[in-house]
């Protein structure tokens, strides 16, 4: 970690619209606890301008969307940690396969290059489907940490996984100390075969 008074955290937001509203209270809490926050977004979140403005108002900074604006943060080692929340299946797949074609992924790449932790709050309808192999790749990757997640609707969406956003701050604290919070997999619903 750096010797700054506050922890500098990059927040990457990708286009998982089902969970993006849950990010506001998380950011409010981090701001209250003196985290220094910068926002990075994929192009898809621009389609939700009200939420974008709300998040920008909370942290006091505009979203960064371009790779060129993102790149200077890497060499300066500005961030102590990065959080990607919500993390869509597309972003999950790209990160697992070393694709950095947007501001969120470029920030993740530079954070990892600086041997600093990246915390992932997955929200994907396909995390247990075709994207499952990418999830497993990231689970064993150095300096990658997961916010505990579970199946949100196993009856209707058996391949879907969603992180518990109430566990984000605790996951960040563990990750800064090089530890994965446990348990990673949580049970949110009754079993499908229960009557």
Secondary structure, DSSP 8 states (H G I E B T S, - for coil): --SSSS-EEEEEE-S-TTTGGGHHHHHHHHHHTT-EEEEEE-GGGGG-HHHHHHHHHHHTS--B--HHHHHHHHHTT--SEEEEEEE-HHHHHHHHTT---SHHHHHHHHHHHTT-EEEEEEEETTTTTTTHHHHHHHHTSTTEEE--EE-S-TTT-TT-EEE-GGGHHHHHHHHHTT---S-SB---S--TT--
